């Protein structure tokens, strides 16, 4: 296939690409519990679970960043982080994978978004995830923080070929992407037509203008035609059914990569975002870029119990089998 050949050639130039990941960042904290060490709390009489180890990953925008870095792209991170222990851990995780965190906005007035995931051991050596504990910010983001975020985004645009916008939460105006910031993103997309703006929003896709909208079939908040009329393009993913690309009045279906064995779809959309944006900045068409994104995602979902990533060589192997 010509598209596969184009992708192979483009992947030789990944090291020259710089991408900004803007929006919601989280700390994913996996805590592994040994049931043999359960204790009864003297104070409450409830069972106290004993965490034998923990593993930390950058989540949401951090997952996109992790995937882009694994693929070899340079990444500038622009988002909110609290001046707290979780914020320290998140910035450390991002730095360890080689991301540029200089433009992250740190504040005393917001906690670091955190997903704490207790993983209880089973008798066969596997782990099962228990009820997740979340740390979130439920007050509106201040105008001062909005201004700092936009200032840093503009600085990042000076050296980036594309921006992935990740809006993780359903509470309006309570995190890094607000109504005001979406309006500014629409203006920036018009001002810099040579740069790619890809927005993934769980609850507010219909509030974007002039960008490439990416969502799954359950997140569509308006008709595809309406979204396409006010945006550069629309990409709708549908799991094993692949993806639909709406661009310039035409529709293209991108088949999914067949995968076998146990699957963990956590982070699948973020992996697709990373591969799609990388493809666009490498000069691929949008359908070719979505195909690249699908190949990355098909590799990450086969990694169980972790926030998966893919390497260039793994992607090439997957493309050869397409």
N, C-alpha and C positions, 0 to 999 in steps of 0.2 A: 504494500500500500504506500502511495506517495506520502500520506500523512505521517506514517511511521518513519519513513526515510527523513522527512523534514525534522521530526522530533530528535532523531538520533544525531543529526548534524548540529542542531541547536544546542543540545546538551553539552557539547564540547566548549561552550562559551559561558557557562554558568558563573565562573569566578568573576566575571566582569559585571555582574548584575548586583544592584543595590535596591532593596525593597523596604519600604516603611510599613510596619504593622501598627495600625492606630486603633485605639479603642479600649475594650475591656480586657484586662489581664487578671488571672487568678493564680493562686498557689494550689496545686493538687498535692495533698498530703496523705499518702497511704500509710496506715498504721497497722502493722501485722501483729495479731493477738494469738498467744499460745493458750488454748483452753486448759491445758494441764496446769497452768499457773493461776487459774481463777482464784480469787480470794473474796471472803466475805468482809465487807467494810464494817469496821467496829462502830463507826459513827451512824451508819444508816441501815445496816443489815443487808444492803443490796450487794450484788456481785460486782467486784472491782476487776475489770479486765486488765490484764498485764500486757503492755505493748513490748514485744521483744525487739522490734526494729521498725524503722520508718524510712520511706523513700519519698523524696520530694521531686515534683516536676512543675515546670511553668505551664499553666493551663490557659484555656481560651486563646487570647492573642499569643500567649506563650507557647501554645501547642503549634500554632501556625509558624511562629518564629523557630521553634525546634525543628519542624519539618523543613523549612527553608534552609536552615543552617546545615542540616543533615545532607541536603541536596547540594550544598556548596555555595549558596547565595550569601551575600552580605545583607545584614538586617539592622535597621534602625527601629528601636522600640519607642513608641510614644503612647503613654497611658497614665492612669492614676495608680499610685501606690501609697499606702499608709506609712507613717513613721512608727512602725511597730515591728515586732519580731517576725511576723509573717512577711512584711515588706522586705526586711533584711534577707530572708530566705529566698523570696522571689527574685530579687535583684541578683543575688548570688547565683541562683540557678540559671538565669539568663546570661550572666557573665561567663559562667562555666561552659556554655555552648558557643561562646564567641559572639554573642549579640552585643550591639552598641546600646547601652542603657543611659547614655548621657542625657537624653531628652525625655526620660520618664519624669513625671511630675509627682513629687513627694509632698504629702500634706499631713499635718497634725490632726486635721479635722475629718479625715475619712479613714476607715479601716481598709486593710488590704483584703480584697475578695479572696476567700479561701474555701476550698472544698476539702473537708476532712473526711477521709474514707476508711473507717475501721474494717479490716479484713480478718475474719475469724478463721483459724485453721481447721481443716477437716482431717478425718482419720487417714485419708489416702494421700495426705501431703499437699492437697490443694487448699485454696482459700475462697471463702464466700464473703461478698461485700455485705456489711450490715447497714443500718440506717446512716445516711450521710449527715454530717454536721456542717452547716454553712455559716460563714461570717460574711456579711454583706452590709452595704450602706443603703438605707431606706429614706434618707433625706435628699432634697434636691441639691444638685451640684451647684456650688456658688459661681457667681459671675467671675470672680477672681480666678478660680480654677479653670473655668472655660477659657478665659483669656490666655492663661499660661499654656493650656493644651494647644490652642490654635497657634500661638506664637511658635511653639516647638514643632508643630506639624509643618508650618511654613519653612522653618529652618531645615527640616528633614527633606522637604521637597526639592531643595537646591541640589541635592546629590542623589536622589532616588529616581528610578525609572517608573515606579508604580507604588500604589498604596493599597493595602488590604485593610478594610474597615471592618472591625468585628464588634457587633453589638449583641452581647450575651444575654442580657436580662430583660424582663418584661415590664419592670417598673419604669415609667416614663421620667426622664430627666434626673435619674438618681445615680448615674454612673458617668463614664467618660464620654459617651455619645448622647448629646441632648438635642432638643429641637433647634436651638441656636447653632449648634455645631453642625447639624445636618444641613442647615441653610448655607453655612460657610463652605461646607464640602461641595455643595452644588456649584457655588461660585468658583471654587478652586478648580473643579473639573472642567469648567468652561474656560478658565484662564490658562490652563495648561493642557490643551488637547493632546499633546504629544505624550503625556503621562497617562497611565492606566489607573483608574479608581474602581476597585471591586468591593462591593458592600455586601456583607452577610449579616442580616438582622433577623432575630427570631420573632420580633413582634412589630417592627416598624418599617418593613420593606416599602410600603406604600408612601412613606414620607421622604424617600430619596428622589433626587433628580440628577440627570446628566451623568450617571455612573453606570457600571455594569452591576446589575442585581444578581446575586446568587442565593438561592434558598432551596429547601427541599419541598416535596409536594404537600407536606403538612403545614408549612410556614407561609404559604401564599395568603396574603391578606387582601388581595385585590385580584382582578382578572389579569392574566398574563398580557393580554392586549393593552390594558390600561397602563401597566407597569412599563411595557415596552415603548409606549407612546411618549413617555417623558424621561426615558433613560436611554443610555447608549446601547444596552442589550439586556436580556434576561436569561439566566441559566437556572433550570429547575432540575434537581437531581431526584432520582426515584429508586435508590437502592439497586437491587439486582436487575431492574429494568433499564438502568443507565441514566442518561440525562438528555434533556431537550434544550437546545440553544435557539433563542429568538433574537435575530439581529437583522436590521435593515429590511424588515418585512418578510424575511425568509425563516424557515424552521429547519433545523438539523437534529437528527437523533443520533446520540453517541451511545453505542451499546456498552454495557458494563463488562468488566473483566470477570470471567468465571472463577470463583474461589471455592475451595473445599476445606473441610475440617471445622473445628471450633472457631467461632468468630467473636470478636469484641468490637462493636461499632462505635465505642466511645472515641471521639476525636476524628471520626471519618470525614465529617464535613470540613474540619479544619485542615486535614491533609489534602482534601480536594481543593480548597482555597489556595493552599501553598503551591501545589502543582500548577493550577490554572494561572495564577499570577506570574509564576516563574516563566511559563510558556509565553505569555503575552509580552513580557519584557525581553524575551529572547527572539521576538519577531514572528512567532507563530500566529496563525489565525486563531480566533476564539474557539471554533470547534476542535482544532488541534490541541489547543491549550487545555480544554476541558477533558480531552482524551488523556493528556498527560496527567491532569489532576486525578482522573479515575484510576490510572495505573498506580499512583502514589497511595491513594486511599485503599486500593485492593491489597496492598502490601501491609499497611498499618493495621488493618482489621484482623489480620491473622496473628497479631501479637497480643496474647491474652493477659489481662490484668495489669497492663502498663499502657502509658500513652505512647503509642508506637510511632516510629519514623521509618523513612526509606532512604537508601543511598542511590546515587546515580547508577551504579552497577546493578542493583536490584531492579531499578526501574527499567533499565535496558533489557534485562532478562525477562521481565514481565511483558514488555512490548514485543519481544521476539515470539512470545507464545500467544499473542493476541489473535 
